[in-house]
Amino acid sequence: MGIKDPERKIDTDALIENIKNLEFGLEYEMPINADELIALKKLGSGQSGTVSKVLHLPTQKTMARKIVHLEAKEIVQSQIMRELRIMHECDSPFIIEFYGTFLQEGNVVICMEYADCGSLAHVFKLTGPFPEFMLKHVAYSVLSGLIYLYDQHRIIHRDVKPSNVLLTSKGKIKLCDFGVSRELINSMADTFVGTSTYMSPERIQGGVYSVKGDVWSLGIMLYELASGKLAFANDNSGAVSILELLQRIVNEQPPSLSVKDGFSSEISDFVSLCLKKESLRPSPSDLMNHRFLADFLDDDGIIVSSKYRADIRKWSKNVRRVQKGKPVKD
């Protein structure tokens, strides 16, 4: 029996048949055709496809349209179907919403919720370091999304990073991009995929990958959004090779947020716990009980506390104003 080559071109006919057979629930019955979409703005592109802001004419709803090229390598086939299935099945305020999919000119077209402020990576370029109330919001929202994926679908995200966390001008934060996620078998996964900068030490060393790997990625992301610094980077801002970066993640002490630098003891401890070695690292559910998030929700634990709600909405709206070239409101 030969070894399957993931670099081989995919069987496009098989992928098309799989997409046609993908059953969508009643809640997703929104027939979408190519001629009903008006392209408004290109949001990004990569080797396997592009993402654009579009308007769905029949509903006048603004969406994000992701076009995935079927000429991509064979390994992309399973990623496409996995992403469609996960998005179709998910029903969480912390996961980007899925509207529908169709085939066009040999490409898979996926229509999903549009987050008008874009990714946290994009927002960070405009704002610099986030205020602590937004870091609480990021931590709570990402943890909620990870818990939902794991508890309801036995899925770990595997690629938590600022560019895969989206913000709306209403202050909502949502996880996206499940193209590298993988359904768990016996609660573990062992495929080496994702982004090097946010990889946990155990993942780099080839160990089994659990949901705690996503916690490490969250910790690195919070450190960067809080400090404005890249984790494991050179002090002189010189470029670091991928090999050197991976060696640093495995061998060096993880970065930390010091109280001496003006950070609260709560966020300092929270990030420190996220960046513990795997055996000592808490799970997403454990972190929900950390004192950093203790005052984030109201007394019934359902909605964001009024203490932070107004600040989050105001900050998010100002991000959108800056993106539009308008002055920030006090």
MOZI-V21642 format. One record per residue. N is the residue number from 1. RES is the residue in three letters. OMEGA is omega in whole degrees, -180 to 180 (NA if undefined). Layout:
n: (N | N)
res: (RES | RES)
omega: (OMEGA | OMEGA)
This chain:
n: (1 | 2 | 3 | 4 | 5 | 6 | 7 | 8 | 9 | 10 | 11 | 12 | 13 | 14 | 15 | 16 | 17 | 18 | 19 | 20 | 21 | 22 | 23 | 24 | 25 | 26 | 27 | 28 | 29 | 30 | 31 | 32 | 33 | 34 | 35 | 36 | 37 | 38 | 39 | 40 | 41 | 42 | 43 | 44 | 45 | 46 | 47 | 48 | 49 | 50 | 51 | 52 | 53 | 54 | 55 | 56 | 57 | 58 | 59 | 60 | 61 | 62 | 63 | 64 | 65 | 66 | 67 | 68 | 69 | 70 | 71 | 72 | 73 | 74 | 75 | 76 | 77 | 78 | 79 | 80 | 81 | 82 | 83 | 84 | 85 | 86 | 87 | 88 | 89 | 90 | 91 | 92 | 93 | 94 | 95 | 96 | 97 | 98 | 99 | 100 | 101 | 102 | 103 | 104 | 105 | 106 | 107 | 108 | 109 | 110 | 111 | 112 | 113 | 114 | 115 | 116 | 117 | 118 | 119 | 120 | 121 | 122 | 123 | 124 | 125 | 126 | 127 | 128 | 129 | 130 | 131 | 132 | 133 | 134 | 135 | 136 | 137 | 138 | 139 | 140 | 141 | 142 | 143 | 144 | 145 | 146 | 147 | 148 | 149 | 150 | 151 | 152 | 153 | 154 | 155 | 156 | 157 | 158 | 159 | 160 | 161 | 162 | 163 | 164 | 165 | 166 | 167 | 168 | 169 | 170 | 171 | 172 | 173 | 174 | 175 | 176 | 177 | 178 | 179 | 180 | 181 | 182 | 183 | 184 | 185 | 186 | 187 | 188 | 189 | 190 | 191 | 192 | 193 | 194 | 195 | 196 | 197 | 198 | 199 | 200 | 201 | 202 | 203 | 204 | 205 | 206 | 207 | 208 | 209 | 210 | 211 | 212 | 213 | 214 | 215 | 216 | 217 | 218 | 219 | 220 | 221 | 222 | 223 | 224 | 225 | 226 | 227 | 228 | 229 | 230 | 231 | 232 | 233 | 234 | 235 | 236 | 237 | 238 | 239 | 240 | 241 | 242 | 243 | 244 | 245 | 246 | 247 | 248 | 249 | 250 | 251 | 252 | 253 | 254 | 255 | 256 | 257 | 258 | 259 | 260 | 261 | 262 | 263 | 264 | 265 | 266 | 267 | 268 | 269 | 270 | 271 | 272 | 273 | 274 | 275 | 276 | 277 | 278 | 279 | 280 | 281 | 282 | 283 | 284 | 285 | 286 | 287 | 288 | 289 | 290 | 291 | 292 | 293 | 294 | 295 | 296 | 297 | 298 | 299 | 300 | 301 | 302 | 303 | 304 | 305 | 306 | 307 | 308 | 309 | 310 | 311 | 312 | 313 | 314 | 315 | 316 | 317 | 318 | 319 | 320 | 321 | 322 | 323 | 324 | 325 | 326 | 327 | 328 | 329 | 330)
res: (MET | GLY | ILE | LYS | ASP | PRO | GLU | ARG | LYS | ILE | ASP | THR | ASP | ALA | LEU | ILE | GLU | ASN | ILE | LYS | ASN | LEU | GLU | PHE | GLY | LEU | GLU | TYR | GLU | MET | PRO | ILE | ASN | ALA | ASP | GLU | LEU | ILE | ALA | LEU | LYS | LYS | LEU | GLY | SER | GLY | GLN | SER | GLY | THR | VAL | SER | LYS | VAL | LEU | HIS | LEU | PRO | THR | GLN | LYS | THR | MET | ALA | ARG | LYS | ILE | VAL | HIS | LEU | GLU | ALA | LYS | GLU | ILE | VAL | GLN | SER | GLN | ILE | MET | ARG | GLU | LEU | ARG | ILE | MET | HIS | GLU | CYS | ASP | SER | PRO | PHE | ILE | ILE | GLU | PHE | TYR | GLY | THR | PHE | LEU | GLN | GLU | GLY | ASN | VAL | VAL | ILE | CYS | MET | GLU | TYR | ALA | ASP | CYS | GLY | SER | LEU | ALA | HIS | VAL | PHE | LYS | LEU | THR | GLY | PRO | PHE | PRO | GLU | PHE | MET | LEU | LYS | HIS | VAL | ALA | TYR | SER | VAL | LEU | SER | GLY | LEU | ILE | TYR | LEU | TYR | ASP | GLN | HIS | ARG | ILE | ILE | HIS | ARG | ASP | VAL | LYS | PRO | SER | ASN | VAL | LEU | LEU | THR | SER | LYS | GLY | LYS | ILE | LYS | LEU | CYS | ASP | PHE | GLY | VAL | SER | ARG | GLU | LEU | ILE | ASN | SER | MET | ALA | ASP | THR | PHE | VAL | GLY | THR | SER | THR | TYR | MET | SER | PRO | GLU | ARG | ILE | GLN | GLY | GLY | VAL | TYR | SER | VAL | LYS | GLY | ASP | VAL | TRP | SER | LEU | GLY | ILE | MET | LEU | TYR | GLU | LEU | ALA | SER | GLY | LYS | LEU | ALA | PHE | ALA | ASN | ASP | ASN | SER | GLY | ALA | VAL | SER | ILE | LEU | GLU | LEU | LEU | GLN | ARG | ILE | VAL | ASN | GLU | GLN | PRO | PRO | SER | LEU | SER | VAL | LYS | ASP | GLY | PHE | SER | SER | GLU | ILE | SER | ASP | PHE | VAL | SER | LEU | CYS | LEU | LYS | LYS | GLU | SER | LEU | ARG | PRO | SER | PRO | SER | ASP | LEU | MET | ASN | HIS | ARG | PHE | LEU | ALA | ASP | PHE | LEU | ASP | ASP | ASP | GLY | ILE | ILE | VAL | SER | SER | LYS | TYR | ARG | ALA | ASP | ILE | ARG | LYS | TRP | SER | LYS | ASN | VAL | ARG | ARG | VAL | GLN | LYS | GLY | LYS | PRO | VAL | LYS | ASP)
omega: (-177 | 178 | -180 | -179 | -178 | -179 | -178 | 178 | -175 | 172 | -174 | 179 | 180 | 180 | 179 | 179 | 178 | -179 | 179 | -177 | 180 | -176 | 178 | 179 | -178 | -177 | -179 | -179 | 175 | -179 | -179 | 178 | -177 | -176 | 178 | -176 | 176 | 180 | -179 | -175 | 174 | -176 | -179 | 180 | 178 | -177 | -174 | -180 | -179 | 177 | -179 | 171 | -178 | 175 | 176 | -170 | -177 | -177 | -175 | -179 | 175 | -178 | 168 | -180 | 179 | 178 | -179 | -177 | -179 | 177 | -179 | -177 | -172 | -177 | 180 | -178 | -179 | 179 | 179 | -178 | 179 | -179 | 178 | -177 | -179 | -179 | -180 | -175 | -173 | 176 | -177 | 177 | -178 | 179 | -178 | -174 | -178 | -178 | -179 | -179 | 175 | -180 | -179 | 175 | 178 | 179 | 172 | 179 | -179 | 179 | -175 | -180 | 177 | 177 | -167 | 178 | 179 | -177 | 177 | 176 | 179 | -180 | -178 | 179 | -180 | -170 | -170 | -177 | -179 | 172 | -173 | 179 | 176 | 176 | 174 | -179 | 177 | -178 | -178 | -176 | 180 | 178 | 180 | 178 | 179 | 179 | 179 | -179 | -176 | -175 | -175 | -174 | -178 | -178 | 168 | -173 | 175 | 180 | 178 | 179 | -176 | -178 | 179 | 175 | -173 | -180 | 173 | 180 | 174 | 177 | 178 | 178 | -173 | 175 | 176 | 175 | 178 | -178 | 178 | 175 | -180 | 178 | -175 | 171 | -175 | 175 | -180 | 174 | -174 | -180 | -177 | 178 | 176 | -176 | -172 | -174 | -174 | 180 | 176 | 180 | -177 | 179 | 179 | -178 | 175 | 179 | 178 | -176 | 178 | -179 | 178 | 175 | 176 | 177 | 176 | -180 | 177 | 180 | 178 | 180 | 179 | 178 | -178 | -180 | -180 | -173 | -174 | -178 | 174 | 178 | 176 | 178 | 175 | 179 | -179 | 178 | 177 | -178 | 177 | 179 | 180 | -179 | 179 | 179 | -180 | 178 | 179 | -180 | -177 | -169 | -176 | 174 | -180 | 179 | -179 | 175 | -175 | 174 | 179 | 180 | 176 | 179 | 180 | 178 | -179 | -179 | 178 | -180 | -179 | -180 | 179 | 179 | 178 | -174 | 173 | 171 | -169 | -176 | -179 | -175 | 180 | 176 | 175 | 180 | 178 | -177 | 178 | -179 | -179 | -177 | 176 | -178 | -172 | -177 | -175 | 180 | 178 | -172 | 180 | 174 | -176 | -177 | -180 | -179 | 178 | 178 | -177 | -171 | -177 | -180 | -180 | -180 | -180 | -179 | -179 | 178 | 178 | 174 | -180 | 178 | 178 | 179 | 180 | 180 | 180 | 180 | 178 | 177 | 178 | NA)
